[in-house]
Amino acid sequence: MRLAPAASEGSVLAVARQMRFALDDMYCGPATAEGRVRGALADIGVAADVIVFGQYAARAAFVSFDGTNMLVSSGDASVADQIEAIVGAGEVHWIADGVWNLSDRARAAAIAAPRLLLVNPSFSGFDHIASPVLGLGLLVSFLRKHLLARVELLDFKLGASREDLIASLDRFDPQIVGISIDFDEVENAIELLELCQAPGRLLLAGNYLARLNAERLIGRFPELIVAAGEGENTMIDAVRLQRGEIARAQISGAIWRDPTQPGLRRNPVALASLDDSVLPAPDSVERLRTGRVAFGLELSRGCSYNACTFCPRDHKTRKWRAASVPASIEAIAHWVSALDVTEAQARSIYFVDEEFIGYSSEIDVTERLADFAHAFAARALDVRWEINTRVDQIVDPDRDFDWHARRWEALAAARDAGLGRILIGVESGSDSVLTRFVKGQTAEQAIESMRVLSLLRIDSRVTFITYDQMMSPDELGENFLFLGRRDALLSKPGAPVSAVDLQAAVENGAGFPSIGRVFEKVTYLHNEMKPLPDSHFIRQIARARAAENWTSTYRFPAIAIAAGHGARWMNVANHLTMLLLRLAQDRIDGRQRLRLMGRIHHGSYAVLGGAAVAVGAQNPAVRAAAGAELAEFGIALPSTIADMPDRMRSLLEILLADVANTLGEVIDADARDTLRQELD
């Protein structure tokens, strides 16, 4: 195929050089990239239509100017092969490295590619620590990787507004709009769906609350498609539907209304390979160039346990599966590069997998963990990483010593490769509560798991549900005693720890020095159960409330009051901590700052002890321990729950004095009054 007469080979290559320069920044969205390409071409006097496809190293720009259709890649020649596979052989011709001439038919195909806009409607504004969007980011990346559509991403969590959405709808004129609906965003999402309606435009909604509210949403928007499961194949099928290639009944995981049948139809879900959907789109990175940034990745999906009563599972796969180690490492390498671009203050990646280590009948998960650690170390990726897992992935009473020795060795290899912290779901220190949660573990097993991690020198964080609607005073007391235990965080001075040492610690922690208490690993000590809609726990509460004629939202009204006091106290404690961090700059050293922060956190634990006594926990050990904790602050035990506000006010004054004395400065009266008012 010849170049159009109006464009010489020299002018084509000059255009290609300008385009490559504009495409060099991999960490921006297509709209930004297209604007840069147009600007770069304008610098050499070329006005052109520009469409950017793909992303990262596989990004390419289609340009039409002076009767010539060009494709220029930022470095990956596979883009041209993919386009030729779509438009047919003989439609794409090589000119030079990374530069191809396209036929008019290929140009028409590029222009006709469906335009798809995905929206993350979080109205909470900027988080204290910002992060690139993951869920929708993976869908965007998946679609771009397969060159199935021109896709843009709009993330309200990173500052996008309704006005930005309106502008995107006007400029991009998408044929398909998908909105993620999570937690409290149903009303906001409905408003956005109303904005997005247009003749011929296909609307989709996905995520947990979209599935749960499918009847309501489709009742309001009869042509809406709700994605009931993982969305990669749903989005591919939506593109195919828009092209007229398939019918709604063929869309993976779709919930939709068939006017010829009553009710809603629910299509089966087809899962995509995780290797094709592990690296999110880079669009968010351009909005995270500086400041406190947290980068997350999801290298596996699903929960291999699937039984906890507080966790609804119908919107997620019930089988744990993981991306391959090579695909995972490549995704991490990209995110490490993105950290360099953002100049993030902390070089860390948080793997958000429900279970980074799961159970599988198809792969040896211990071997996968070891292989992952070795591959991570071999790439010399300069980043710290964190994972989530269940306690039975660290200590499982049904497994033998050899299983534990292999697992602990793999964890040690992960530590040496940068694993800095593991978040474990402990949830309660009361075995009766854990049974009610159907957690599948015991309080002692959690202690044993924390012993292993601390001896391996892997930091742990603990998720904990301090108050739940069905608990008794004695169960609250058990939570308090559990959080105060000193035999969970241990050390072994001298020689490296062996599997035999770890097994000895599991059986009896008394032979190792203690280095802390459990509550120190719980970020939010007064966490109240917030049952998610459609969870089994919601139904447990409803049955108990009806059978026992509850007079409160809790089985025991005093615990409901204690939970409210705890929430107010934690709000005050968090604000006091932020005040401390602001005032402490250049005044005290890190050790003094940590001591004060620890004292505030200790105060939160003492408040919990007072609450357990005040609601009527009968175990004498609870009263003795709570009295000792409060006595460290010079505060007496409460007699009833009505005494707790007074005790908390006294504790606040003591902590304010501690902060002021350490800083050598009187705390501003307005700041003190604000903290006091938050307790009232």
C-alpha positions in Angstrom: 0.0 0.0 0.0 1.4 3.4 -0.9 1.4 6.5 1.2 -1.1 9.1 0.2 0.6 11.5 -2.3 0.2 14.5 0.1 2.4 13.0 2.7 6.0 12.2 2.1 7.9 9.5 4.0 10.0 12.2 5.7 6.9 14.1 6.9 5.4 10.8 8.2 8.5 10.0 10.2 8.7 13.5 11.6 5.1 13.1 12.8 6.0 9.7 14.3 8.9 11.2 16.3 6.6 13.9 17.7 3.9 11.3 18.6 6.4 9.0 20.3 7.6 11.9 22.5 4.0 12.7 23.5 3.2 9.0 24.3 6.3 8.6 26.5 4.4 9.2 29.7 2.7 5.8 30.3 0.8 7.0 33.5 -2.0 9.1 32.1 -5.4 8.5 30.6 -6.2 8.5 26.8 -7.8 12.0 26.9 -4.6 13.4 28.3 -2.4 11.4 25.9 -4.5 12.5 22.9 -4.2 16.2 24.0 -0.4 15.8 24.2 -0.2 14.2 20.8 -2.3 17.0 19.2 -0.1 19.6 21.0 3.1 17.9 19.8 1.9 17.7 16.2 0.8 21.4 16.4 4.4 22.3 17.3 5.5 21.1 13.8 2.5 22.6 12.0 0.4 19.4 11.7 -3.3 19.4 12.5 -4.6 15.8 12.9 -7.4 13.7 14.2 -6.0 11.6 17.1 -7.3 8.5 18.8 -5.2 6.7 21.5 -5.5 3.0 22.0 -4.1 0.6 24.5 -2.0 1.6 27.5 1.4 1.3 29.2 4.1 0.0 26.7 1.3 -1.2 24.4 -0.1 2.3 23.9 -0.5 3.5 20.3 -2.0 6.5 18.6 -4.0 6.5 15.4 -3.6 9.8 13.4 -5.2 10.9 10.2 -3.6 13.9 8.4 -3.1 15.1 4.8 -4.9 12.0 3.5 -2.6 9.6 5.4 -3.7 7.2 8.1 -0.9 6.3 10.6 -0.5 4.1 13.6 2.4 4.9 15.9 3.3 2.7 18.9 5.1 3.8 22.0 7.2 0.7 21.8 5.1 -2.5 21.5 4.7 -3.8 18.0 1.9 -6.2 19.1 -0.6 -3.3 18.9 -0.5 -3.4 15.1 -0.9 -7.2 15.0 -4.0 -6.8 17.2 -5.5 -4.1 15.0 -4.8 -6.2 11.9 -6.5 -9.2 13.5 -9.6 -7.0 14.1 -9.8 -5.3 10.6 -8.3 -8.1 8.5 -5.1 -9.0 6.8 -3.6 -6.5 4.3 -5.1 -3.4 6.1 -1.9 -2.5 8.1 1.5 -1.9 6.5 4.9 -1.4 8.2 6.7 1.8 7.4 9.4 1.9 10.1 9.9 0.6 13.6 6.7 1.4 15.5 5.1 3.1 12.5 2.4 1.7 10.3 0.3 2.9 7.4 -3.4 2.0 7.7 -6.0 1.5 5.0 -9.2 3.6 4.9 -11.0 0.5 6.1 -8.7 0.3 9.1 -9.2 4.0 9.7 -13.0 3.5 9.6 -12.7 0.7 12.1 -10.7 2.8 14.5 -13.1 5.7 14.4 -16.1 3.3 14.8 -14.6 1.6 17.9 -17.3 1.8 20.7 -16.7 4.6 23.2 -17.1 3.5 26.8 -17.0 5.6 30.0 -16.6 4.0 33.4 -17.5 6.0 36.5 -16.5 5.5 40.1 -19.0 7.7 42.0 -17.4 8.2 45.4 -18.7 11.5 46.8 -16.5 11.4 49.9 -13.9 13.7 48.3 -10.2 13.1 48.6 -9.1 10.5 51.1 -6.4 11.3 53.6 -4.3 8.8 51.6 -5.2 8.7 47.9 -5.0 5.6 45.8 -5.6 4.7 42.1 -9.0 3.1 41.5 -8.7 -0.7 41.3 -12.1 -2.3 40.4 -13.0 -0.2 37.5 -9.4 0.3 36.7 -9.0 -3.4 36.0 -12.0 -3.4 33.7 -10.6 -0.4 31.8 -7.2 -2.1 31.5 -8.8 -5.4 30.3 -10.8 -3.7 27.6 -7.8 -1.6 26.4 -5.5 -4.6 26.4 -7.9 -6.3 23.9 -8.5 -3.1 21.9 -12.2 -3.7 22.2 -13.2 -0.1 22.8 -12.0 3.4 23.5 -12.3 3.6 27.2 -12.2 6.5 29.7 -12.3 6.4 33.4 -13.8 9.1 35.7 -13.0 8.7 39.4 -14.9 10.9 41.9 -12.8 9.6 44.7 -9.8 11.5 43.2 -11.7 14.8 42.8 -13.8 14.4 39.7 -17.2 16.2 39.9 -20.6 16.2 38.3 -19.4 19.0 36.1 -16.5 16.8 34.9 -19.0 14.0 34.2 -21.2 16.3 32.1 -18.1 17.6 30.3 -17.0 14.0 29.5 -20.4 13.1 28.3 -20.4 16.1 26.0 -16.8 15.7 24.7 -16.5 11.9 24.5 -20.2 11.1 23.8 -19.9 7.5 25.1 -22.1 4.8 23.6 -21.8 2.8 26.9 -21.6 4.1 30.4 -20.8 1.8 33.4 -21.1 3.0 37.1 -19.8 1.2 40.1 -22.1 1.3 43.2 -20.5 0.5 46.5 -21.8 0.9 50.1 -23.6 4.2 50.6 -23.5 5.5 47.0 -26.9 4.2 45.7 -28.7 7.6 45.7 -25.7 9.4 44.2 -25.3 6.7 41.5 -29.0 7.0 40.6 -28.5 10.8 40.1 -25.5 10.1 37.9 -27.3 7.4 35.9 -30.0 10.0 35.2 -27.4 12.4 33.9 -26.0 9.7 31.7 -29.2 8.7 30.0 -29.3 9.4 26.2 -31.0 7.8 23.2 -29.1 4.7 22.1 -26.7 4.8 25.1 -26.3 1.5 27.0 -26.1 1.9 30.8 -24.6 -0.6 33.2 -24.2 -0.7 37.0 -22.0 -3.1 38.9 -20.5 -3.9 42.4 -22.1 -5.1 45.6 -25.0 -2.6 46.0 -25.9 -2.7 42.3 -26.6 -6.4 42.5 -28.4 -6.0 45.8 -30.6 -3.2 44.4 -31.1 -4.6 41.0 -34.9 -4.6 41.2 -35.0 -0.9 42.3 -32.4 0.2 39.7 -33.9 -1.6 36.8 -37.4 -0.4 37.9 -36.0 3.2 37.5 -34.0 2.5 34.4 -35.7 -0.4 32.5 -32.9 -0.8 29.9 -30.2 -0.9 32.6 -27.9 -4.0 32.8 -26.7 -4.9 36.3 -23.4 -6.9 36.4 -23.9 -9.6 39.0 -20.3 -10.9 39.3 -16.8 -10.2 38.0 -17.1 -7.7 35.2 -14.5 -8.4 32.6 -16.6 -10.6 30.4 -19.7 -8.6 31.2 -18.0 -5.5 29.7 -16.8 -7.4 26.6 -20.3 -8.7 26.0 -21.7 -5.1 26.5 -19.4 -4.0 23.7 -20.6 -6.9 21.5 -24.2 -6.1 22.3 -23.6 -2.5 21.3 -22.2 -3.7 18.0 -25.2 -5.9 17.4 -23.2 -9.2 17.6 -25.1 -10.8 20.6 -28.3 -10.5 22.5 -28.8 -9.6 26.2 -29.4 -13.2 27.1 -25.8 -13.9 26.2 -24.1 -11.2 28.4 -22.0 -12.8 31.1 -23.4 -12.1 34.6 -26.1 -9.7 33.4 -29.3 -9.0 35.5 -31.8 -7.5 33.1 -35.5 -7.1 32.3 -37.0 -9.2 29.5 -40.3 -7.5 28.5 -41.7 -10.9 27.4 -41.2 -12.4 30.9 -42.1 -11.5 34.5 -39.3 -10.5 36.9 -35.7 -10.2 36.1 -33.4 -12.5 34.2 -30.0 -13.5 35.6 -27.4 -14.8 33.2 -24.6 -17.1 34.3 -21.1 -15.5 35.0 -18.1 -16.5 32.9 -14.8 -15.7 34.6 -11.8 -14.2 32.8 -8.2 -15.2 33.3 -6.7 -13.2 36.1 -3.4 -12.9 34.1 -5.4 -10.6 31.7 -6.8 -8.5 34.6 -4.2 -7.9 37.2 -2.8 -4.4 36.3 -5.2 -1.5 36.6 -5.4 1.3 34.1 -2.9 4.1 34.7 -5.4 6.9 34.4 -5.5 7.6 38.2 -1.8 8.0 38.5 -1.7 11.3 36.7 -3.9 12.7 39.5 -1.5 11.3 42.2 1.8 13.0 41.3 2.6 14.0 44.9 1.5 13.6 48.5 0.4 10.5 50.5 -0.3 7.8 48.0 -1.2 4.2 48.6 -0.9 1.8 45.6 -2.8 -1.4 45.7 -3.0 -4.5 43.5 -5.3 -7.6 43.6 -3.4 -10.7 42.6 -6.1 -13.2 43.6 -9.9 -13.2 43.9 -12.4 -15.0 46.0 -12.5 -16.4 49.5 -11.8 -20.1 50.0 -13.7 -20.0 53.3 -17.0 -18.3 52.3 -18.8 -18.8 55.6 -18.5 -15.7 57.8 -22.0 -14.5 58.6 -21.1 -10.8 58.4 -19.8 -11.0 54.8 -22.3 -11.3 51.9 -20.8 -13.4 49.1 -23.4 -13.5 46.3 -21.7 -10.8 44.3 -18.3 -12.5 44.4 -16.9 -15.7 43.2 -16.9 -18.5 45.8 -13.7 -20.0 44.5 -10.3 -18.7 45.3 -8.0 -18.3 42.3 -4.8 -16.4 41.7 -2.9 -14.8 38.8 0.3 -16.5 37.8 3.5 -15.4 39.5 5.0 -14.0 36.2 1.9 -11.9 35.5 1.8 -10.7 39.1 5.5 -9.6 39.1 5.1 -7.7 35.9 2.1 -5.8 37.3 4.1 -5.0 40.5 7.0 -3.7 38.4 4.6 -1.3 36.6 3.2 -0.1 39.9 6.8 0.4 41.3 7.5 2.6 38.3 4.3 4.5 39.0 5.4 5.1 42.6 8.5 6.7 41.1 6.3 8.9 38.9 4.1 10.0 41.8 7.0 10.7 44.2 5.0 8.9 46.8 6.1 9.5 50.4 5.9 5.8 51.3 7.2 3.1 49.0 4.7 0.4 49.6 2.1 -1.7 47.8 -0.9 -3.1 49.5 -2.3 -6.3 48.0 -6.0 -6.0 48.6 -6.8 -9.7 48.0 -9.4 -11.1 50.4 -6.9 -13.9 50.9 -3.4 -13.5 49.5 -2.9 -17.0 50.6 -5.9 -19.1 49.9 -6.9 -22.8 49.6 -6.8 -24.4 46.2 -7.2 -27.9 44.9 -5.4 -26.8 41.7 -2.1 -25.3 42.9 0.2 -25.7 45.9 -0.4 -22.3 47.5 2.6 -22.6 49.8 4.8 -23.2 46.8 3.2 -20.2 45.0 4.0 -18.0 48.0 7.6 -19.1 48.0 7.9 -18.7 44.2 6.3 -15.3 44.4 8.8 -14.2 47.1 11.8 -15.5 45.2 10.6 -13.8 41.9 10.0 -10.6 43.8 13.5 -10.7 45.3 15.1 -11.6 41.9 13.6 -8.4 40.3 15.1 -6.3 43.1 11.8 -4.3 43.4 12.5 -1.6 45.9 9.2 -1.6 47.7 7.6 -2.8 50.9 4.4 -4.8 50.6 1.4 -5.9 52.8 -1.1 -8.7 52.5 -4.4 -10.0 54.0 -4.9 -13.5 55.1 -6.9 -15.7 57.6 -5.2 -16.9 60.8 -5.6 -20.6 59.7 -3.2 -19.8 56.9 -0.5 -19.3 59.6 -1.6 -21.8 62.2 -4.0 -24.6 61.4 -4.7 -27.2 64.1 -5.8 -29.7 61.4 -2.4 -29.6 59.7 0.8 -31.4 60.7 4.3 -30.0 61.5 5.6 -30.5 58.0 2.8 -28.3 56.5 3.5 -25.6 59.1 7.3 -25.7 58.5 6.9 -25.2 54.8 4.4 -22.4 55.3 6.5 -20.6 57.8 9.6 -21.0 55.5 7.6 -19.4 52.7 6.5 -16.5 54.9 10.2 -16.0 55.9 11.1 -15.8 52.3 8.3 -13.3 51.7 9.6 -11.2 54.6 13.1 -11.2 53.1 11.6 -10.1 49.7 9.8 -7.1 51.3 6.7 -8.4 53.1 6.4 -5.9 55.9 3.0 -6.6 57.4 0.1 -9.0 57.3 -3.5 -8.0 58.2 -5.3 -10.9 59.9 -9.0 -11.2 60.5 -9.2 -12.0 64.2 -12.6 -10.2 64.7 -13.2 -11.3 68.3 -11.5 -12.6 71.5 -14.6 -14.5 72.5 -15.0 -18.1 71.2 -18.8 -17.8 71.5 -18.8 -14.7 69.3 -16.5 -16.4 66.8 -19.0 -19.3 66.6 -21.8 -16.9 66.0 -19.8 -15.3 63.2 -19.1 -18.8 61.8 -15.5 -17.6 61.6 -14.0 -21.1 61.6 -11.2 -20.3 64.1 -10.7 -19.8 67.9 -9.3 -16.9 69.9 -6.3 -19.0 70.9 -5.6 -19.8 67.3 -5.4 -16.1 66.6 -2.9 -15.7 69.5 -0.8 -18.5 68.1 -0.7 -17.0 64.7 0.4 -13.6 66.1 3.2 -15.4 68.0 4.5 -16.9 64.7 4.4 -13.6 62.8 6.1 -11.7 65.6 8.9 -14.3 65.9 9.3 -14.2 62.1 9.7 -10.4 62.4 6.6 -9.8 60.3 4.4 -7.0 61.6 0.8 -7.8 62.0 -2.4 -5.7 62.1 -5.6 -7.1 63.4 -9.2 -6.5 62.3 -11.5 -6.6 65.3 -15.2 -6.2 65.9 -15.4 -5.0 69.5 -19.2 -4.6 69.7 -21.8 -6.6 67.9 -25.6 -6.4 68.3 -26.0 -9.9 69.7 -23.2 -10.0 72.2 -23.5 -10.3 76.0 -21.7 -8.3 78.7 -19.4 -11.3 79.4 -18.5 -11.5 75.7 -17.5 -7.9 75.7 -15.4 -8.7 78.8 -13.7 -11.5 76.9 -12.9 -9.1 74.1 -11.3 -6.7 76.6 -9.1 -9.5 78.2 -8.1 -10.8 74.8 -6.9 -7.4 73.6 -4.8 -7.0 76.8 -2.9 -10.3 76.4 0.9 -10.0 76.5 1.7 -13.5 75.2 0.9 -12.9 71.5 3.7 -10.6 70.4 7.0 -12.3 71.2 10.7 -12.1 70.3 13.7 -14.4 70.2 17.0 -12.6 70.8 20.1 -14.0 69.1 19.9 -16.8 66.5 17.3 -16.8 63.8 14.1 -18.5 64.7 13.5 -22.1 63.5 10.4 -24.1 62.7 10.9 -25.9 66.0 11.0 -22.6 67.9 7.8 -21.5 66.2 6.1 -24.7 67.0 7.2 -24.3 70.6 5.7 -20.8 70.7 2.5 -22.1 69.3 2.2 -24.6 72.1 3.4 -22.2 74.8 4.4 -18.6 74.5 5.8 -18.4 78.0 9.3 -19.2 76.9 9.7 -16.1 74.8 10.0 -12.4 75.9 6.9 -10.3 75.3 7.2 -7.2 73.1 3.7 -5.8 73.3 0.0 -6.4 73.7 -2.7 -7.4 71.3 -4.6 -4.0 71.4 -1.5 -2.3 70.0 -2.1 -4.1 66.7 -5.7 -3.0 66.4 -6.1 0.4 64.7 -9.7 1.1 65.8 -10.3 -0.4 69.2 -14.0 0.5 69.5 -15.2 -0.9 66.2 -18.9 -1.6 66.0 -20.4 -4.3 63.8 -22.0 -2.7 60.8 -23.9 -5.6 59.2 -24.0 -5.4 55.4 -27.3 -5.8 53.7 -28.0 -9.3 52.6 -25.5 -10.8 55.0 -26.5 -13.8 57.2 -25.8 -11.7 60.3 -28.6 -9.3 59.3 -31.0 -12.3 59.3 -29.6 -13.6 62.6 -30.3 -10.2 64.2 -33.8 -10.1 62.8 -34.7 -13.6 64.1 -33.3 -12.8 67.6 -35.0 -9.4 67.8 -38.4 -11.0 66.9 -38.0 -14.0 69.3 -36.7 -12.0 72.2 -38.6 -8.7 71.8 -35.5 -6.5 71.9 -36.1 -2.9 73.1 -32.9 -1.6 71.5 -30.8 -2.2 68.4 -28.8 -4.4 70.6 -29.8 -7.5 72.6 -28.4 -5.7 75.7 -29.2 -1.9 75.5 -26.3 -1.0 77.8 -23.9 -2.4 75.1 -25.5 -0.2 72.5 -24.8 2.8 74.8 -21.2 1.6 75.3 -20.7 1.2 71.6 -21.9 4.8 71.1 -19.5 6.0 73.8 -16.7 4.1 72.2 -17.3 5.6 68.8 -17.3 9.1 70.3 -14.1 8.4 72.2 -12.3 7.0 69.1 -13.3 10.2 67.2 -11.7 12.3 70.0 -8.7 10.0 70.2 -8.1 10.3 66.4 -8.4 14.0 66.5 -6.1 14.3 69.5 -3.5 12.1 67.6 -3.7 14.4 64.6 -3.3 17.4 66.8 -0.3 15.8 68.4 1.3 15.1 65.0 0.7 18.7 63.8 2.1 20.2 67.0 5.0 17.8 67.3 6.8 18.7 64.1 10.4 19.8 64.9 9.6 19.9 68.7 10.0 16.3 69.9 11.8 13.3 68.5 10.2 10.2 67.0 10.5 8.2 70.1 8.6 10.8 72.2 5.9 11.1 69.5 5.4 7.3 69.5 5.2 7.3 73.2 2.4 9.8 73.3 0.5 8.1 70.5 0.8 4.8 72.4 -0.5 6.5 75.5 -3.5 7.8 73.6 -4.2 4.3 72.3 -3.7 2.8 75.7 -6.4 5.2 76.9 -8.7 3.8 74.3 -8.1 0.4 75.7 -8.8 1.6 79.2 -12.1 3.0 78.1 -13.0 -0.4 76.7 -12.3 -2.0 80.1 -14.4 0.6 81.9 -17.3 -0.1 79.4 -17.0 -3.9 80.0 -17.4 -3.4 83.7 -20.1 -0.8 83.3 -22.3 -3.1 81.2 -22.1 -5.9 83.7 -19.3 -8.4 82.7 -19.3 -10.9 85.5 -15.7 -12.3 85.2 -13.7 -11.0 88.2 -10.6 -10.9 86.0 -12.4 -8.2 83.8 -13.0 -6.0 86.8 -9.4 -6.4 88.1 -7.8 -5.7 84.7 -10.1 -2.8 83.9 -9.4 -1.2 87.3 -5.7 -1.6 86.7 -5.8 0.0 83.3 -7.9 3.0 84.4 -5.7 3.4 87.5 -2.7 4.1 85.3 -4.5 7.3 84.4 -5.7 8.0 87.9 -9.3 7.2 87.0 -11.8 5.0 89.1 -13.9 2.3 87.7 -17.4 3.3 86.6 -20.3 1.8 88.5 -22.8 1.9 85.6 -22.8 2.9 81.9 -24.1 6.3 82.9 -20.7 7.0 84.5 -18.7 6.5 81.3 -19.0 10.0 79.9 -17.5 11.5 83.1 -14.6 8.9 83.0 -13.9 9.7 79.3 -13.8 13.5 80.0 -11.4 12.9 82.8 -9.2 10.8 80.6 -9.2 13.4 77.9 -8.0 16.1 80.3 -5.2 13.8 81.4 -4.1 13.1 77.9 -4.2 16.8 76.9 -2.0 17.5 79.9 0.4 14.8 78.8 0.7 16.2 75.3 1.1 19.8 76.5 3.8 18.8 79.1 5.8 16.8 76.6 5.6 19.6 74.0 6.3 22.3 76.5 3.3 24.2 75.1 -0.2 25.0 76.2 -2.7 23.6 73.7 -4.9 26.2 72.1 -8.2 26.7 74.0 -10.3 26.3 70.8 -8.7 22.9 70.1 -9.3 21.8 73.6 -12.9 22.9 73.5 -13.5 21.2 70.2 -12.3 17.9 71.6 -14.4 18.3 74.8 -17.5 19.0 72.7 -17.0 15.9 70.7 -17.5 13.8 73.8 -20.8 15.5 74.7 
